[in-house]
Amino acid sequence: MTEAVTTAASGPAAGPAPKVTLPREFWRVLRVWPDWMYGMLASMGLGLATGAFLYWDPFGTQVRDPLTLIVTVVLTAVADASLTNQLAAEPEWALRVLSAGGDPARMLRVRNQVLYVFEAGYAFGVAGLVILLTKDHHWVKHNWPIIAELPLAPIAAGNLASVLFPCPFMRLRHRLQATTTWPRWGAYIGIPFALTSLGTLAVMAFPAWIEQRVEHSADRMHHRPAWLTSDNIHFGTWLIAVPVLNLLIWAAALKAANTLAHLRRHHLVDLMRKHGALALSMEDVSLWGAVKALPGNLKEIPGEVRDAALAEIAAVRAVGGQVDRGLEHALARSAARIRAERAAEQGTGAA
């Protein structure tokens, strides 16, 4: 952390930016095992605990539908796990790449691919576990595309959250002491969960409605084509339309996150540097010691939250001003180009 902080504080590093590719990043993650990996595994454990409660509910409302169990378990896990593998989740790595002139879009894209590998493997692992528990596998051939696309909406939400409310990873014993980071931490956790819920509702409900309407229209045909079967309609909806819709949502979120990351590049570097310095300045206490110190820290929260909220509002307004100025410049360039084209046309007509 110290080397990365010093590099970021001294400006862009000399030499080319470190190469960020999927094989390099995947191998680096498996070799280094950064802290966010443990957070992702904890998120997956949380999803499995949720599924176990639904399956063995002591209150008598057990869930036995395989797809319902899988969707609940996977979304519970990936909505939280997507937070742990975004732009600022590993400050040392992000500082080193950004300070050397690395492209935020490429960083996000590669991290998205790494995250999808882990989460898709987890989703199909959960599907196998549910098949063993329910002894029902006939639904798989009709619903495996749904399982494959479940991580895409949370990853897209994580992209936006990692730029709008970047929250560099910090050990929990440090996080409990750093009460000034709690508002940002809460927003960073809450936004992806909310966006994931809305996105999943749209991605699941809209195709189901389309499938129902197509099936209804096909039933009303006097001469229904032989290929327009219920299975083909289902596969056409969930194997083609839904993955394309998910990919479009992911691409739009990645493009928006890239634009915001370029606008907030220096702010992101400064934020990760400050978080690193703050973590180093914390008392080296155990997690239990940090929990015992919470009552005293809670008394200082109102004033700290107010100051942090004012700082966040000022930062958001500054980004809004940058976006407005960028739009004004773009419109001015477009107007100048149109005037030049009209002048050229008039000159050609006069000649």
BAMARLUM-791821 format. One record per residue (C-alpha): residue number from 0; residue in one letter; chain; x, y, z. Coordinates in steps of 0.5 Angstrom, whole numbers, plus 500, padded with zeros to 3 digits. Example, Ala and Ser with C-alpha at 12.3 -4.5 7.8 and 13.67 -1.06 7.14 Angstrom:
! BAMARLUM-791821
{0 a A {525 491 516}},
{1 s A {527 498 514}},
***
This chain:
! BAMARLUM-791821
{0 m A {500 500 500}},
{1 t A {506 505 502}},
{2 e A {509 504 495}},
{3 a A {502 505 491}},
{4 v A {500 511 496}},
{5 t A {507 515 494}},
{6 t A {506 513 487}},
{7 a A {500 516 487}},
{8 a A {502 522 491}},
{9 s A {508 524 486}},
{10 g A {503 524 480}},
{11 p A {503 519 474}},
{12 a A {509 514 474}},
{13 a A {514 514 469}},
{14 g A {514 508 464}},
{15 p A {508 504 461}},
{16 a A {502 503 465}},
{17 p A {501 495 467}},
{18 k A {498 491 462}},
{19 v A {491 489 464}},
{20 t A {488 483 461}},
{21 l A {484 477 463}},
{22 p A {489 472 463}},
{23 r A {494 476 467}},
{24 e A {489 479 472}},
{25 f A {486 472 473}},
{26 w A {493 469 475}},
{27 r A {495 475 479}},
{28 v A {488 474 483}},
{29 l A {489 467 484}},
{30 r A {497 468 486}},
{31 v A {496 474 491}},
{32 w A {489 472 494}},
{33 p A {487 480 495}},
{34 d A {483 481 501}},
{35 w A {476 482 497}},
{36 m A {477 475 495}},
{37 y A {475 473 502}},
{38 g A {469 478 502}},
{39 m A {467 475 496}},
{40 l A {467 468 499}},
{41 a A {463 471 505}},
{42 s A {458 473 500}},
{43 m A {457 466 497}},
{44 g A {457 463 504}},
{45 l A {451 468 506}},
{46 g A {447 466 499}},
{47 l A {448 459 501}},
{48 a A {445 461 508}},
{49 t A {439 464 505}},
{50 g A {438 458 501}},
{51 a A {439 453 507}},
{52 f A {434 457 511}},
{53 l A {429 457 505}},
{54 y A {430 450 504}},
{55 w A {429 448 512}},
{56 d A {425 453 514}},
{57 p A {423 451 521}},
{58 f A {417 456 521}},
{59 g A {414 451 516}},
{60 t A {414 455 509}},
{61 q A {420 451 506}},
{62 v A {421 452 499}},
{63 r A {422 446 494}},
{64 d A {422 450 487}},
{65 p A {429 449 484}},
{66 l A {429 455 480}},
{67 t A {426 459 486}},
{68 l A {432 457 490}},
{69 i A {437 458 485}},
{70 v A {435 465 483}},
{71 t A {435 467 491}},
{72 v A {441 464 493}},
{73 v A {445 466 487}},
{74 l A {442 474 487}},
{75 t A {444 474 495}},
{76 a A {451 472 494}},
{77 v A {453 476 487}},
{78 a A {449 482 489}},
{79 d A {454 483 495}},
{80 a A {460 480 491}},
{81 s A {460 484 486}},
{82 l A {462 490 490}},
{83 t A {468 486 492}},
{84 n A {471 486 485}},
{85 q A {470 493 482}},
{86 l A {475 499 481}},
{87 a A {477 501 488}},
{88 a A {476 495 491}},
{89 e A {484 493 491}},
{90 p A {487 500 492}},
{91 e A {494 498 491}},
{92 w A {493 495 484}},
{93 a A {488 501 482}},
{94 l A {493 506 484}},
{95 r A {499 503 481}},
{96 v A {495 502 474}},
{97 l A {491 509 474}},
{98 s A {497 513 476}},
{99 a A {501 510 470}},
{100 g A {496 512 466}},
{101 g A {492 506 465}},
{102 d A {485 506 462}},
{103 p A {479 505 467}},
{104 a A {474 502 462}},
{105 r A {479 496 461}},
{106 m A {480 495 468}},
{107 l A {473 495 469}},
{108 r A {472 490 463}},
{109 v A {477 485 465}},
{110 r A {475 485 473}},
{111 n A {468 484 470}},
{112 q A {470 478 466}},
{113 v A {474 475 472}},
{114 l A {468 476 477}},
{115 y A {463 473 472}},
{116 v A {468 467 472}},
{117 f A {467 466 479}},
{118 e A {460 468 480}},
{119 a A {458 463 474}},
{120 g A {462 458 477}},
{121 y A {458 459 483}},
{122 a A {451 459 480}},
{123 f A {452 453 476}},
{124 g A {455 450 483}},
{125 v A {449 452 487}},
{126 a A {444 449 481}},
{127 g A {448 442 482}},
{128 l A {447 442 489}},
{129 v A {439 444 489}},
{130 i A {439 438 484}},
{131 l A {442 433 489}},
{132 l A {437 436 494}},
{133 t A {431 436 490}},
{134 k A {432 430 486}},
{135 d A {429 434 480}},
{136 h A {433 435 474}},
{137 h A {428 436 468}},
{138 w A {428 443 469}},
{139 v A {435 444 467}},
{140 k A {435 444 459}},
{141 h A {429 450 459}},
{142 n A {432 454 465}},
{143 w A {440 454 464}},
{144 p A {441 460 460}},
{145 i A {437 464 466}},
{146 i A {442 461 471}},
{147 a A {448 463 466}},
{148 e A {446 471 466}},
{149 l A {444 472 473}},
{150 p A {451 475 475}},
{151 l A {450 480 469}},
{152 a A {445 485 473}},
{153 p A {449 485 479}},
{154 i A {456 486 476}},
{155 a A {453 492 472}},
{156 a A {450 495 478}},
{157 g A {457 494 481}},
{158 n A {460 498 476}},
{159 l A {456 504 477}},
{160 a A {457 504 484}},
{161 s A {464 503 484}},
{162 v A {465 510 480}},
{163 l A {459 514 483}},
{164 f A {461 512 490}},
{165 p A {467 509 490}},
{166 c A {469 505 497}},
{167 p A {476 502 497}},
{168 f A {477 496 501}},
{169 m A {478 496 508}},
{170 r A {479 491 514}},
{171 l A {473 490 518}},
{172 r A {477 492 524}},
{173 h A {479 498 521}},
{174 r A {472 500 518}},
{175 l A {469 500 525}},
{176 q A {474 505 527}},
{177 a A {473 509 521}},
{178 t A {466 512 522}},
{179 t A {467 518 517}},
{180 t A {467 512 511}},
{181 w A {460 509 514}},
{182 p A {456 514 509}},
{183 r A {460 512 503}},
{184 w A {460 505 505}},
{185 g A {453 505 506}},
{186 a A {451 508 499}},
{187 y A {456 503 496}},
{188 i A {453 497 499}},
{189 g A {446 500 498}},
{190 i A {446 502 491}},
{191 p A {448 495 488}},
{192 f A {442 492 492}},
{193 a A {437 497 490}},
{194 l A {439 497 482}},
{195 t A {440 489 482}},
{196 s A {433 488 485}},
{197 l A {430 493 480}},
{198 g A {434 490 474}},
{199 t A {433 483 476}},
{200 l A {425 485 476}},
{201 a A {426 488 469}},
{202 v A {430 483 466}},
{203 m A {426 477 469}},
{204 a A {419 480 468}},
{205 f A {419 483 462}},
{206 p A {421 477 458}},
{207 a A {416 473 462}},
{208 w A {411 478 459}},
{209 i A {413 477 452}},
{210 e A {413 470 452}},
{211 q A {406 470 455}},
{212 r A {404 474 449}},
{213 v A {407 470 444}},
{214 e A {404 464 446}},
{215 h A {397 467 447}},
{216 s A {398 470 440}},
{217 a A {400 463 437}},
{218 d A {394 460 440}},
{219 r A {390 464 437}},
{220 m A {393 462 430}},
{221 h A {388 458 425}},
{222 h A {394 455 422}},
{223 r A {400 455 427}},
{224 p A {407 454 424}},
{225 a A {410 447 426}},
{226 w A {416 450 429}},
{227 l A {412 455 433}},
{228 t A {412 450 439}},
{229 s A {412 452 446}},
{230 d A {419 450 447}},
{231 n A {422 454 441}},
{232 i A {418 460 444}},
{233 h A {421 459 451}},
{234 f A {428 458 448}},
{235 g A {427 464 444}},
{236 t A {426 468 449}},
{237 w A {430 466 455}},
{238 l A {436 463 450}},
{239 i A {436 469 446}},
{240 a A {432 475 448}},
{241 v A {434 475 455}},
{242 p A {442 474 454}},
{243 v A {442 480 449}},
{244 l A {438 484 454}},
{245 n A {443 483 460}},
{246 l A {449 484 455}},
{247 l A {446 491 453}},
{248 i A {445 493 460}},
{249 w A {452 491 462}},
{250 a A {455 495 456}},
{251 a A {451 501 458}},
{252 a A {453 501 465}},
{253 l A {460 499 463}},
{254 k A {460 505 458}},
{255 a A {457 510 463}},
{256 a A {462 508 469}},
{257 n A {468 509 464}},
{258 t A {465 516 462}},
{259 l A {464 518 470}},
{260 a A {471 514 471}},
{261 h A {475 519 466}},
{262 l A {471 525 469}},
{263 r A {473 523 476}},
{264 r A {480 520 475}},
{265 h A {484 524 480}},
{266 h A {478 524 485}},
{267 l A {479 516 485}},
{268 v A {486 516 486}},
{269 d A {486 522 491}},
{270 l A {480 518 495}},
{271 m A {484 511 495}},
{272 r A {490 515 497}},
{273 k A {486 518 503}},
{274 h A {483 511 505}},
{275 g A {490 508 505}},
{276 a A {493 513 509}},
{277 l A {487 513 514}},
{278 a A {487 505 514}},
{279 l A {495 506 516}},
{280 s A {493 511 521}},
{281 m A {488 506 525}},
{282 e A {490 503 532}},
{283 d A {492 496 531}},
{284 v A {487 493 535}},
{285 s A {483 486 534}},
{286 l A {476 486 531}},
{287 w A {473 484 538}},
{288 g A {477 491 540}},
{289 a A {474 495 535}},
{290 v A {467 492 536}},
{291 k A {468 494 544}},
{292 a A {470 501 542}},
{293 l A {464 502 538}},
{294 p A {460 505 543}},
{295 g A {465 511 544}},
{296 n A {465 512 536}},
{297 l A {458 512 535}},
{298 k A {458 519 539}},
{299 e A {462 522 534}},
{300 i A {458 520 528}},
{301 p A {453 525 527}},
{302 g A {458 531 526}},
{303 e A {462 526 522}},
{304 v A {456 524 518}},
{305 r A {454 531 517}},
{306 d A {461 533 514}},
{307 a A {462 527 510}},
{308 a A {455 528 507}},
{309 l A {457 535 505}},
{310 a A {463 533 502}},
{311 e A {460 528 498}},
{312 i A {454 533 495}},
{313 a A {460 538 493}},
{314 a A {463 532 490}},
{315 v A {457 530 486}},
{316 r A {456 537 484}},
{317 a A {463 538 481}},
{318 v A {462 532 477}},
{319 g A {455 535 475}},
{320 g A {459 541 473}},
{321 q A {464 538 469}},
{322 v A {459 534 465}},
{323 d A {455 540 463}},
{324 r A {461 543 461}},
{325 g A {463 537 457}},
{326 l A {456 538 454}},
{327 e A {457 545 452}},
{328 h A {463 544 449}},
{329 a A {460 538 445}},
{330 l A {454 542 442}},
{331 a A {459 548 441}},
{332 r A {463 544 436}},
{333 s A {457 541 433}},
{334 a A {455 548 431}},
{335 a A {461 550 429}},
{336 r A {462 544 424}},
{337 i A {455 545 422}},
{338 r A {456 553 420}},
{339 a A {463 551 417}},
{340 e A {459 546 412}},
{341 r A {454 551 410}},
{342 a A {459 556 409}},
{343 a A {462 551 404}},
{344 e A {456 549 401}},
{345 q A {454 557 400}},
{346 g A {461 558 397}},
{347 t A {460 552 392}},
{348 g A {453 554 390}},
{349 a A {456 561 389}},
{350 a A {462 558 384}},
***
